[in-house]
Amino acid sequence: MEERYDPQKVEVTWQKYWSERNLYKTELNTSLKKFYCLEMFPYPSGEIHMGHVRNYAIGDVIARYKRMRGYNVLHPMGWDAFGLPAENAAIKHGVHPSEWTHKNIDKMKRQINRMGFSYDWEREVTTCRPEYYKWNQWFFLKMLQKGLAYRKDSYVNWCPSCGTVLANEQVIDEKCWRCESNVVQRELEQWFLKITHYAEDLLQACDEMKGWPEKVVTMQRNWIGKSTGVEVDFRIEGTEEKMRIFTTRQDTLFGATFVCIAPMHPLADRLVSDKEGLGKVRARYGRMDEKYGLFTGFYAINPMNNEKIPVYVANFVLMEYGTGAIMSVPAHDQRDFEFAQKYDIPVRVVIVPENRTQNTEHRAQETTPPPPLLQGEGIVSYAPSPSNSNPPTPPLSKGGWGGFVIGGEGGITEAYEDEGILVNSGQFSGLRSDIARQEIAAFIEGNGLGKSVVNYKLRDWGISRQRYWGTPIPVVYCDQCGIVPVPEKDLPVILPEDVRFTGKGGSPLLESEKFLYTVCPTCGGKARRETDTMDTFVDSSWYFVRYCFKKGEIALDSELRTSNSELKYWMPVDQYIGGVEHAVLHLLYSRFFTRVLRDLGLINFSEPFTNLLTQGMVIKDGAKMSKSKGNVVDPNYLLQKYGADTARLFSLFAAPPERDLDWSDKGVEGAYRFLNRLWGIVYKNREALSVKGKEKKESMYRLTSYALRLYRKSHQTIKKVTTDIEREFHFNTAIAVLMELVNEITSFEPQSDEDRAVFRFAIETVLLLLSPFSPHIAEELWEAIGNKPGIFEQKWPEWDDEAAKEEEIELVIQVNGKLRSKLMIPLGLSDDGIKERALEEQRIKEIIGGKTIKKVIVVKGKLVNIVTGY
């Protein structure tokens, strides 16, 4: 053993040892309880960052800990390798996406291995390889057979100059990120997966996801977005058209002062003569940060009061939700209110807080309506104006109720969105909102005006991408047979490499004649392949299933039923770890794919991840680390200066896993000093520690009080570290108590054989407990004290409750000098702790009552005297 701790030398030595012995290899062993630990796999960008280090260090501690507890642990890693950055690199640097991707994978794999993470690389997956994406195509064909994959028209971002589809993130201020041309919405036929088929199943299962953070479950529920409401028909004045709107707030129907349709609604083209203006709304479709619309020139009739109100096309109305048409009630919906302000549309209050109803009647009389064409209780209407793009505007209601803030000209400045009592609502005035919703829904159905419905915000998943670097969609188009799926026996449809990348003119696959033109599997005639590729979220929606099989071909469908033992043994994932930024789409799509597998009869469970940990971000100088902010800490720098064990230890010690980690150079130095200190203790006592036969634990009753204290602290540390790991992975407090034990060891000078046995036991305890966090130094010191190499394969230590119990003494409690009670307390309890225990004693509380405590006198190890006033 060398005197100086050299982390680079130590770490390379032990990484070689682990690799040569293939210690991380996992085999199916039904005699052992399994534990599947998985961190979200990375995109191969070429460099790991501190977010990766933290994510993988968390998973590695869990995996190593579970192995030491006797579990058969599956801990794999792979690469989410398809995606747009590789295409952009091909355009910029003239290198093929495959070459760029695989070079990055090789580099990142070396970096990950240098951190000492315990991955079973025999199960590595790379999603851009045919042996992986073959099964993406297999899934697609199965969904196509089940009616879960279909094709329909959908709008995309289109750059006319580049002649290509743009992802949302490539549209900057309505312009193409590459050429800065104006981006337009273009309708294309797209492939969709019918995730909405499982909407209720996905929602109901949220109640059973006890191992997930509540905030993530809530995000899942909100994304699915179940809502119960009504669909109501609004007739378009002067036409035979009807507009069916969906609302969950039928209690506000009398407050509708306009209606809106989505830019892609079939009525938009029929009602709007200003096609250029309609194009501008469509260009802003779905952008919720701004409210943009166009008056159609038409009015709709509200069936509840026969009032006619203007029809707008609005960018915030989504065709995919509800019916693609909404009634707008600016007094009671903030989004509608902001739109009404922008386009000078009237606001009518129809709900007020319960405690303001009397005031409401008074306020309602103050409202001055314009000359109406139609009038009823609180109704305002007006005629269309041929000279203006927007209808003439009545004045806003004066005053406000409840949540309203009184604004200029007596108008309201925000919507009141809460429950309350209906006003200005005909026969329903005076009802509570919840009651009114029921009665209005019944009225609508009873009078044939519409029906009660359940809707979901969740929309079917559009997977078509007009890109090259993705999974080819396995269908062909035949003039005779139409859309024809590629037979399973012909999978995979290989992504060709004879393509050029210019960034213009659509998918590069269109230029590959070898790929594009093929033979129809049905009739044998000429056919053309689909040139869209799949959304890369498809790749990550089932990769956790692929890890259950070793490298090489996997047998799915009927063959899987015979080789299904691996899948049944390992799945579901016991612990999944990743960033909260993936809390919605990736996790939702994974849950969807798992249900498809279930319904194909291949598995018998519905949820892929039993437990989920979403780690916080790594923050430096008050912001998330990023190159653009110039606050990145390069893991390679940490490896060179401090070593992997220090980097791992700091990332786990600085904050609980679920919280953001605030980067501290001093914290890194502190972690490094701690490991150096432990090295120095072992080096100083290496001869005494290496003596064999001395490590057997002596009975605690034969130990001196000096040795008993360290023995007790060792058992307490085992208990605390174990419970902290088991209890929500509180690694930071586990490491803190390890540091406390090292402090005890530092001050311990063994004098006898019993002392030396306890000293060795304490050192072994530290090394065993430290090994999941900083495995290299633990391995080195384990061998240095005379043990056979391989702390990785040792059992996790167990504590003795009797040994971990604090030594206690009897404390006398006096009040004003008179004995009032006695109490057992831990030996060595601080004065503040003694005071706290004495004042919490029930009998003492009763005696003191409401008297003033003047002072508390502590006589260490003997008594406490509480002096009170009279």
Steps between C-alpha positions, in 0.01 A plus 500: 500500500636840403508788747336749263149450365521494119139475376590461132724201567260339746196545278653370178632194688161402639307579185727257319446243776118527472507488121732198473280300737176619337357567845206702372368226274145401587347156458147380557491328840153426628639388836589865573269793543550738207548876499489692171668840539494732199607855425357672192740438214678800344502654156857451368599865470868419549558623856354404834415791730451531875131427462596161356751442781242571766229290332726200449665528843156480665417187302838344565470540877160330491625218275813432708307518826236254378768258379661507843157431652481178300284606204560389143538846351444601138673834436532567124588798281449597137458786256200698380680539171254625237413869480528834329841611640674226298336627180597855582859387558493323163389820330750717686808275496437276199516181705239223488267491806597140566870580514441807719276303736726198544810714562308683771385172653857369518616821669216516751533132584864554596399795718225301670729206567762736642242601764486138617130440440399135528322444166443165334622597152405160362144635491592833338247635249555757227171611350640595157612145427277277283488224762329749732276702270375180338283468809376860473367391162357180649311703761363725227371206297334349805331833576392530137337157525322600822376832363737694726701647209330708233561777248329837479559860390680720749668838498877540522749789507620545142790707371429582133861603438658183636210290378486305824303444818634662815471381856342750740839577653631593153245779463635821653276807495293339224811462283713205393802456724721429198402750228273739696218467247145535630362166615149397394262227607463228240263206500666162449390142547657372820511172691350493850497253788168482683612563857154644571370142491668462841413844641274376780729206579802730523307742719352244740839335551640829631324421828712186539839657424606524865871483420495812281543861618158655543595798285577268207176306544315832504674603177393171341140552611497855370647401164233233455256768610168330548213748495125454523283754327250553221504537126258768379399597147527870408327582171692732263268788412412528133629151412400137536817440703513393864798527729528243778692637798632316803509652848553380853345822633144486374412712805655795309313449170299820554830692529627405152569818301678331209589155370833378359596225261841345440685628189481147356128456570306408183283810549802733487545472124126530438443803723816706447544693178830655614724204416818694570374588845402138560850395400645732766283340768603155383866599512452572872294188569548349843726776632351573838733787580300735277132539419445552128173483309289611206131595489327284239225753424240253624296466818389192691176466693532399865224238542456585868380855440484542120764770520723540199870533568802538268695201367882525511778276379752486788847353518458366855206271413629149431332289238610185681319585826124476530336609178751764393244771588436676830269760645695786655400653833751778571356583843581148621798375298828690506607387154166617355529822698841582350369424151193719562720787616718474191205496260271732696228244567235548775526333839196379692504374858278198567660356816573676826627373836226369729551776756457776240163409346308793648763742381472331160137599455593860569798491263303334224262796486795730434594326176409708197449283190522635147192511278428126463360296217413223747443552868420289804625480855836673497544427126694728270519458123583709199492506124793410273703784359594468131776758526705351785689173541366477856137548613397821675573477868259573786658657809643270764290432808574762764625397842601151600432214735710270717834432333476794262744787520339831414679648201492807280162630381339282768588181308628170637862402454491125557256213471320351801549125445378359831169345601213721607136592442352549152368843399376627166428137410126480442318230693831377645585827678546450872632144473843394626747424220518127570121464508461718192740282299284196567170676425627676187644170369160335556326795330730475197443126460126526569453767235714336235761779510796268559621225732718428803843365406838403644810634325874468549775750429716204400537487123607216276874487451619626162815299427575608140820697457620629165852411602768250408658400831220291647320168465345448153123450523436149361228561240498534121257675268368306204279649225298178498491402867535834680684498835668163553694403816843344453482129599663420835736255330646791298588709806701703558445755227858625495579870505720556191834676523525621139342838576614861486433760766429855387231606745269580210238328293336268752619164625830373352327162463318642198835502317579135564340315209621167633303565818205684351388257230406147591252222426154477652491199738138437407478522120864502396457828312700819533482674836657793683628488857388740772777761533395637839685362800374446852510749784804414715273469805405161351857383562488584870148368559605136534881488534464383860341182360789444259751503789339185637664307216871468431660634184389340178162425355197488726196293417169682517146397416433126526869419558510735795254278681771237528787737578290726719667388824754785487224757453278355771792479742641850457200718426368737617788737577532524879669841507502749214710816526503810283433870466160650573504653149394155377210483744233512233566380145770234541335347804153515347613342174682226695181428695309486170743257336491276807122477471531407134739219597254391767210490255712301254525238773875531544503629859254495788555846650410854396754735657865489388654679803410406858698782657613828348763743626527835323830659591548875516717709273864594556516874555797733499500876553124491550413335168486155343835403353512570127757603242297807409524628859871422524458321833581143397730283710670240281495151659833429329656781703367345822630157399849634432526712815301305759399164352165330444442411866511866603272607216251228594519573872444873460209459259329270751589696815418855393119458492226235521451340157161657430626853564716729289871471573671837551854458369779584745872479428557497877260207527703305246819580691329385819405164349857456376642581844270246662625220272861606557439496873361146487799391289735651756332318791537163328859572392600605851349184653567263208709253698256465788206480259660235280549251785271207426284339764456822697187619322252281686259708705536470876201501734404859568476421871875423514604824331639801677278808491758647261455220245130461570433853380656431156331159481162660576561780249582243230170319547309827516664599172402175330142554614488865394661449156277202426178674603597820315557309176178303544305811598470700178874473421622767742860456392610837635413414860644150457834647392486752787473225761787313331711811546404506867621141541831591336532783753457246783758270340748787468500561875520131590842358601475120548690372805396135532405211272134576572556863403670394179212264415250783547721738301517253211125444521440876478732536197335206323160651574602831342636330188196277451257788547708733282542253214175583312589871509876492433573144389862532382655624823284257698637211291861619541479544877305175544791313346755715687370382838556137405170395344464313175426743214139556403309715748242522221411137572479534880177493697355823634569525874219456751462689824432358844216686670646440843842623392351805325306601809634806674641450854259665739520669840232605748434873511351665808261787421442768761262794498616782722741260675243229579510153344205467265590226250766267363578425136730263304708687241784405260846541642671800346179687418572872461383758756242630256379144442473441877299821545267405216439149640437633852251766387313245282447262796122487561515524883731801475261670256215453748703640792623806309163575345489862391789615718789693351824304466782725620786264432596134460814375678669184369746301712654271238423133554306563823203731500315795352335770712221711349457836675158659458319810617206473743 
